[in-house]
Amino acid sequence: MSDMIWTLETLKSIEQLDYLWKVMDNLDVHAVVHFGTKGGGYSPNYLIARIDGEKTAYRGLSHEVDDSHDDYNPSNLSEHGFSLAELMWVYDQQSKSAKPAIKLMSEYWKENKSLFSPSKPIAEYREKIIALSTAGTPIDKAFKLTVV
């Protein structure tokens, strides 16, 4: 598998709608993020480097700190460190079609249906959740806003 080359344009190709949103949640204006270049580019691991030199490695699937690494091998990371402003721009430019929104909704429901009342059939909220998700709302927030 060839290495991914991350640019503002290639970041738009990440289909997981809430991936960049979650990266931005972990990032602040005093840091940049370097994305992993190995793998298929679906949800790459990433490293946040603060201007004070502190680095934190994150797992791309869970967006949780990767305790097995203080740092990732620089040769496996994007050369360019992306700022919060750049990621916000990419996020606004990303295609937000219904297909990935439906997949996210299904995955979230399977993992979290115990959090919702059985008296509220999810089918009644499906269209609203998909609309919120394709508008850029992270799936967990779309559920919380819709299934009250």
RAFENPE-V698142 format. One record per run of one state. SS is the DSSP state (~ for helix, > for strand, _ for the rest). FROM is the first residue (numbers start at 1). TO is the last residue. Records with the same first field share a line. If there is no record, write none. Layout:
SS=FROM-TO, FROM-TO
This chain:
_=1-7, 12-18, 27-30, 37-45, 51-54, 59-64, 66-73, 78-81, 83-83, 94-97, 116-121, 125-125, 135-138, 147-148
~=8-11, 19-26, 74-76, 84-93, 98-115, 122-124, 126-134, 139-146
>=31-36, 46-50, 55-58, 65-65, 77-77, 82-82
